[in-house]
Amino acid sequence: MSTLLEVSGVTVSFDGFRAINNLSFQIGEPELRAVIGPNGAGKTTFMDIITGKTKPDEGRVIWGEKSVSLLDMSESAIARAGVGRKFQKPTVFEDQTVRENLAMALKNPRGPFDVLWYKKTAQGAEKIEEIAEEIGLTDELKRRAGDLSHGQKQWLEIGMLLAQDPRLLLIDEPAAGMTPAEREHTTDLIKRAAETCAVVVIEHDMEFVRRLGCKVTVLHEGAVLAEGSLDHVTQNQDVIDVYLGR
Amino acid sequence: MERSFIMRNPSVLWFLLALALFTLGVTILSEAFGVGTLSTSFIKTLGKTLCLCLIAVAMDVVWGYCGILSLGHFAFFGLGGYAIGMWLMYARTEEIVVNSLNEAAIPPTQQEIIDGIGTQIFGVVGSSEFPMIWAFSHSLGLQLLMVILVPGLLALVFGWLAFRSRVTGVYLSILTQAMTLALALYLFQNDSGLRGNNGLSGLQNIPGLDHLGQATISMWFFWASAIALGAGYVLFAWVTSGKMGSVIRGIRDDESRVRFLGYHVESYKLFVFTLTAVVAGIAGALYYPQAGIINPAEIAPIASIYLAVWVAIGGRGRLYGAVIGAAFVSLLSSWFTGGGAPSIPLGFYTIQWTDWWLVLLGVSFVAVTLFFPKGIGGLFDYLVRKDP
């Protein structure tokens, strides 16, 4: 397992408030990692930094074998390099069909003129079927994404990430608002994705994290408080203080 | 394996058919080529309306599909009009000057002719020198190129600056208003080189075609406008279909999602903004020879706001909606403001539509926004069940 992403010594302040404070983090490929932490711990800001939405004041974010810095790249260039991001709220294109949503995400040249002259291919259609199968939306391909249930939208968004052929998936609270059965399906999806690429799951729900059964990183006040197996971190006195002390 | 673009968008065929029938009908009823029921001035109104439909389609693509509420697209329309107007005015004045100097005892020199043209054109603003921007005005080909290049380059530079700074939503709308206002104010100045508030006039007289008469020329422009509308419609239907359409509607609905899918959103916006500006310029170049005159008031901010109102009333996000809205509202507007609508006496007060039309338009706009967000075009959804 080689290191895919290395975040070191990153600090971000918003109007004097330090959202991220000298944070360091590493993930290999393939690997599944859960990031937990109380509200305001900097989980979302952490994702914003990796995906290029927020530029840190200090620190480095190094990517891939060639060790390129993600800090100099635009959001879209980072996405093209292989970082897929799922937002907390399901964000799919509600006005378009499930198939159109997936087609837009397929890994293809992304320039305006490439897209203008784009022709559908048999491989593309096959890939869409494959992903639809994976996320359990085969029968919904022709439906408007806006007509899907909350859980289905979450899966569609995960499917869109998979269609991008990512190397790193950042998934923000995938299980929020899901029924137990939907959660189980989501857990399976994430675990399968983690067989081939690096997956970071941000989650509040300890039960869900336990089911993922992976290494856990605890964030607190913008820094890593503890790291290890879920049992290991939940017995850590600092973690107990942070979670229960509030 | 893919069905052709027209087959996937039957509404394009229906639109082209309707446009062809309309053109044929007008031709049959025209003075020049038919029975003469429609006056030449009405033909010109219809031709101008087709040009307004074309810019409305462009507006629908930039606003209804891509979500950029540009309130400055009439600036591009006006620039297209000015670009063609410069050639029309130069060539027309050259004819007059050459004819009048021919009667002189000594044949005129080239310089005398150019001086004569300059005095004729710029006399109203107290000058006789040709400004730099008239350098190509002697050449129809070059000025036609300007019809595309000037609006295109302005849109490219403006869009590049605005989109790369991530100016969106209402701030972008304000910025586009500022652009068109600044341009109008600049053109109002006498030393802008485009005759200040006099604008360019006599554009209905096409150089070298005097012998044809306005009845015939008006039909030529009517046909050209119809062809331009048809071609523009097909172009934009193609752009907004397929994957490109997916991406630009995605930008409208959730810009950052598209960005995190790896698309460079700014390039797409710039592409759409510039392409629609160029088409707006072409529409303007066809409109003003039919209107006969262009002056800076044409590109005042209100014109671009009307454009948005047409598209909203017609129905955003569907190209035929924009055509319906522009045709319906602009024709209705000229009927009301032209004194066509009868006044309504209320005893204590008489409603004069020339004064009250704007109130009616404003109320309709609010009503459509509140109660029929899909506009007039939305009525078609009741006729045709759209399968997903």
Interface residues (C-beta under 8 A of the other chain):
Chain A: T51 K53 S74 E75 S76 A77 A79 R80 G84 R85 F87 T91 V92 F93 E94 D95 Q96 T97 E100 A103 M104 A105 R110 G111 P112 V115 L116 Y118 K119 K120 A122 K142 R143 R144 M160 Q164
Chain B: M1 E2 V239 G242 K243 M244 S246 V247 R249 G250 D253 D254 S256 R257 V258 R259 F260 L261 G262 Y263 H264 V265 S267 Y268 F271 P388
